Amino acid sequence: MLVVSDDPTNVLNCSPQRQQQLAKLLKPYGIEIKHVANNDTIPGSFFGEREAGLIGNKLYLRHDTPVHSALHESGHYICMDPIRRGKLDTDAEGDYDEENGVCYLQIILSDHIPDMGKERMMTDMDSWGYTFRLGSAKAWFKNDAEDAKQWLISHNIINNEQSPTWQYRKN
């Protein structure tokens, strides 16, 4: 049984083992994990604090960085167009459709992280403060995310079975 409090510090973090799992998961996309020492500032972090940083294809993580943040920033790299990807430094930019695609993709990718999975990812997203029209990540994913799913399919990032294609956006 999954029990997660409303405390945003009670989310799965990027321990050394999880950083290895993330490195393996994200390798097909060309994303490289860069470890940041505890208490050091995370390069490329848009929100600062514990949040993952992204500069080019480098994903910067501390051991206290939440896995949801690592997958969210990775999702931006995967979902952005090649021009923005080529000059990426901290701010992924992107529009509403892409942001929804990123959230959907991070939920899909979470099933490939041992001891994570969709349910835990959505719980962690809610605990951290992600907001959705229907009130929770789970309600959004199940009832209001068809447009995000279709956006990912149209860019060949996931297939019709909602599995990753292991390709990033080409156009």
N, C-alpha and C positions, 0 to 999 in steps of 0.2 A: 504494500500500500504506500502510495506517495503522499507524504505530508510535507508541505512547504508553508512556512509562515508568510505573513505580509511584510516581513523584514527583508529589504532588498539586499542585505548582506548574506542571506540564506539562499544563494543561487550556486549552481555548479560553476566552479572556477577552472582556470586553465593550469592545473597542476602539471608537473613535468610529464606525467603519463598522458594526460589529455593533450598537451602540446604535441607529443609524438603522434597521437591519434589524429589530431588536426592536420599535422604536416602530411601524413599519409593520405588523408581525405582530400586535401586541397592541392596535392601535387599535380593531378591532371590539369588543373587550371593554371599552373605555373606560379601559384602563390607560395611564397617562402615564409616560414615562421621565423621571427627574430625574437629571441628571449630578451627581456628587459629585467634588470635586477630589481629586487623588491625595493619599494620606496623611490626608485628613480622615476623621473618624468617619462611618460610613454611618448616617443616620437610619433607624429602623425595622428595623434588622438584628437578628434574634433571636439569631444566633450570633456576631455581631461580625466583626472582622477584615475579610476581603474579601467576605463574604457579602452578597447583595442585601438591601435593606431594603424594607419594605412598610408604608405608612401610607395608609389609604383606598385610593384608586385610583392612588396614586403609587408607582412602583417606583424605588428609589434604587440607582444603580449607579456604581461607579468603573470606570476602565479596567482594573483588575486583578480585578474581580469576574468569577467564572466564569460562562459562559453557562448552564451547568446550574443554577446558583443563581438566575439571573434567571428561567429558565423554571420552576423549582420554585416560587419565590415567586409568580410569575404564576399558576401552576396552583392555588395555594391561593386566590387571589382568584377565579378562575374557578369553582372547585369548592365554595366555601363557600356556606352558605345566606345569603339576603339580610339577615337580622338581623345575623349576624356581620360580613358585608361592610360594613354600614352603620356599624359601630363599630370597624372594623379598625385596630389600631395595634400593629405589631410581632409580636404572637403570634397566629398564624392559628388556633390551637386545632385543632378537628377530631378526628375519630375514626379508627380503624384503616382503615375502608373508604375514607374520604375521602383519607387519606394515600397509600394504594395507588393511588387514582384520580389523585392529583396526580403521582406518579411515572410512571404510565403515560402521562398526558397530556404531561408534559414530553418524553418520548421521541417521542410522536406529533408534537408541535409542532416538535421539532428538525429534522424533514425540511423545514421551511419556512425554515430558516436556511442560506444558502449556505455551503458548506464545513463543515457540521456533520453533519446527518443522524443517523439512529438509531444506527448503529454507533459513531460518534464519541461521541455522547451517552452511550451505555451504557458505553463505555470510560472516559470522564471521570467518570461516576458511580462506577464501581469504583475508579478511581484516587483519588478524593476521599474514599472511605470509606463510601459507601452500603452497607448490608448487606441481603442477601436470603437466604431459606432455602436456595435452591439454589446459593448461593455467588457468583453474579454477576448483574448487571442483565440481561444477555443471556439467561441461563438462566431467570431469573424471567419476563421479558417473553415469551419463546417457550413456556415450559412451565408456568407457575404463576400467570399473571396474568388468567385468564379472569374471575375475580370483579371485578377492577379494571376490565376492559373493559366488563363488563355494568353495573357501577355508573355508569360514564361514559355509556353508552348510555341507561340508565334516567333519567338527568338531562338528556338531550338535549345533552350536551357534545361527544360524537362520535356518528357514525352507525354503522350495521352494517358499513360498509366501512372503519372505523377512521379516518375523516377528520373533522377538526374541523367542528362546525356553526357555529362562530364566535359561539356564545351561551354565556353563563355560566349557572350553576345558578339556577333560579327558585324552588325550594321547598326 
